[in-house]
Amino acid sequence: MVQIGIENTIKRHVPLRSMLFVPGDSERKLEKAVSSPADALILDLEDAVAPSRTHIARGMVLEYLKSRPDRQRQEIWVRINPLATPSALRDLVVVAGAPDGLVLPKVSSYHDIVQLAHYLEALEVREGIDPGSIRIIPVATETPQALFSLGGYVGCSPRLVGLTWGAEDIAAAIGASTNRRPNGEYDMVYQLARALCLSGAAAAEVQPIDTMFGDFANPEGLEADAKSARQAGFTGKIAIHPNQVEIINRAFSPSTSEVEWSQRVVDLFANNPGLGTVGLDGKMLDMPHLKQAQRVLELAASKFDREKAS
C-alpha cells in the first residue's frame, strides 16, 4: 500500500540535460553554483570531499538545501556515500533539506535502490516531506557486480528516474591501469558499461545520463563527446566544471530544425490515426520515427520550461 501511495505522489521527472557536481564542503563553489545554468546541481558528499571533512560537508549541504526551497529553475541533488559504508546513513541527514534526489554511487544491483527507497519512505514521514518526492539516480557501473545487473532495474522503485555510469571506479575495481586505449577511446569493458547503462535505462524507462568528460580544459572534445552521447541515445550528461555546462546544455537541446521536423512528424501521424507508415518529404516513416519525434519535442518542452522559470 505504501508503494502505491508513492507512485501516486511522485512528481514527473523532467529530463536533465546537465548535472553539475559541486563539492559539498566548498563554500565558494556552493555560492558560485547558484548562478550556473545547469539543470541540476549534485552536491557531493563522496569522492570530492575528504573523509575528515564529511561531517562538515553534511552540515553545509543541509544548510544550502534549506536556503534554496525554490527549485523550479534548477534542481538540487546530493551524492551520498555508498550504502555499504557507515557514512551512508549519516549522509541521509540531508533529507531534512528535501533534496530533489539522491545520486547513489557504487551500487551492485537494483537491491540498493530498493533499500535506499525504504530508508527514504521513513525519513520523508519523519521530516514532513511529500512521500516519494526524493528521487534516485544510481551510478550503475562502478562495481564488477553492477555490470551483470543492469537489466534488473525495471520496476524496482518509482523513485528511480535515471541511470548514469562511470569508468573510473570500475577500472580500479578490476585492476586496470587505465580505462582507455592508446588512441584515447574507452577500452572494451568501459564501452560495454556505457552500452549496458544506456540499454538498462531504456528497459527501465528512465533517463540515460552520460558520464563526465574529464578534460575540462578541452571544450572541443567535450562538445564532440556530448554530441556523440546524444546521438547514441543519452539525454543528459554529468559536468565536473562550471565551464562545461553551457556546452552540454547546447548538445542536449534540440535545434530549431529538429523541433520543426519532429512537430511535422507528430502532426502527420495525428492526422492519419489509422496508418502505421506515412510518407514525408520523400521519406517513409513508421512508429520508431514517431517515438523519436515525440522524444525531441519532450526535450524541447523541458528546455522551454526551465528557461521560463529562470
C-alpha positions, 0 to 999 in steps of 0.5 A, spaced: 500 500 500 505 504 501 508 503 494 502 505 491 501 511 495 508 513 492 507 512 485 501 516 486 505 522 489 511 522 485 512 528 481 514 527 473 521 527 472 523 532 467 529 530 463 536 533 465 540 535 460 546 537 465 548 535 472 553 539 475 557 536 481 559 541 486 563 539 492 559 539 498 564 542 503 566 548 498 563 554 500 565 558 494 563 553 489 556 552 493 555 560 492 558 560 485 553 554 483 547 558 484 548 562 478 550 556 473 545 554 468 545 547 469 539 543 470 541 540 476 546 541 481 549 534 485 552 536 491 557 531 493 558 528 499 563 522 496 569 522 492 570 530 492 570 531 499 575 528 504 573 523 509 575 528 515 571 533 512 564 529 511 561 531 517 562 538 515 560 537 508 553 534 511 552 540 515 553 545 509 549 541 504 543 541 509 544 548 510 544 550 502 538 545 501 534 549 506 536 556 503 534 554 496 526 551 497 525 554 490 527 549 485 523 550 479 529 553 475 534 548 477 534 542 481 538 540 487 541 533 488 546 530 493 551 524 492 551 520 498 556 515 500 555 508 498 550 504 502 555 499 504 559 504 508 557 507 515 557 514 512 551 512 508 546 513 513 549 519 516 549 522 509 541 521 509 541 527 514 540 531 508 533 529 507 531 534 512 533 539 506 528 535 501 533 534 496 530 533 489 534 526 489 539 522 491 545 520 486 547 513 489 554 511 487 557 504 487 551 500 487 551 492 485 544 491 483 537 494 483 537 491 491 540 498 493 535 502 490 530 498 493 533 499 500 535 506 499 527 507 497 525 504 504 530 508 508 527 514 504 519 512 505 521 513 513 525 519 513 520 523 508 514 521 514 519 523 519 521 530 516 514 532 513 516 531 506 511 529 500 512 521 500 516 519 494 518 526 492 526 524 493 528 521 487 534 516 485 539 516 480 544 510 481 551 510 478 550 503 475 557 501 473 562 502 478 562 495 481 564 488 477 557 486 480 553 492 477 555 490 470 551 483 470 545 487 473 543 492 469 537 489 466 534 488 473 532 495 474 525 495 471 520 496 476 524 496 482 522 503 485 518 509 482 523 513 485 528 511 480 528 516 474 535 515 471 541 511 470 548 514 469 555 510 469 562 511 470 569 508 468 573 510 473 571 506 479 570 500 475 577 500 472 580 500 479 575 495 481 578 490 476 585 492 476 586 496 470 591 501 469 587 505 465 580 505 462 582 507 455 586 505 449 592 508 446 588 512 441 584 515 447 577 511 446 574 507 452 577 500 452 572 494 451 569 493 458 568 501 459 564 501 452 560 495 454 558 499 461 556 505 457 552 500 452 549 496 458 547 503 462 544 506 456 540 499 454 538 498 462 535 505 462 531 504 456 528 497 459 527 501 465 524 507 462 528 512 465 533 517 463 540 515 460 545 520 463 552 520 460 558 520 464 563 526 465 568 528 460 574 529 464 578 534 460 575 540 462 580 544 459 578 541 452 571 544 450 572 541 443 572 534 445 567 535 450 562 538 445 564 532 440 563 527 446 556 530 448 554 530 441 556 523 440 552 521 447 546 524 444 546 521 438 547 514 441 541 515 445 543 519 452 539 525 454 543 528 459 550 528 461 554 529 468 559 536 468 565 536 473 566 544 471 562 550 471 565 551 464 562 545 461 555 546 462 553 551 457 556 546 452 552 540 454 546 544 455 547 546 447 548 538 445 542 536 449 537 541 446 534 540 440 535 545 434 530 549 431 530 544 425 529 538 429 523 541 433 520 543 426 521 536 423 519 532 429 512 537 430 511 535 422 512 528 424 507 528 430 502 532 426 502 527 420 501 521 424 495 525 428 492 526 422 492 519 419 490 515 426 489 509 422 496 508 418 502 505 421 507 508 415 506 515 412 510 518 407 514 525 408 518 529 404 520 523 400 521 519 406 517 513 409 516 513 416 513 508 421 512 508 429 520 508 431 520 515 427 514 517 431 517 515 438 523 519 436 519 525 434 515 525 440 522 524 444 525 531 441 519 535 442 519 532 450 526 535 450 524 541 447 518 542 452 523 541 458 528 546 455 522 551 454 520 550 461 526 551 465 528 557 461 521 560 463 522 559 470 529 562 470 
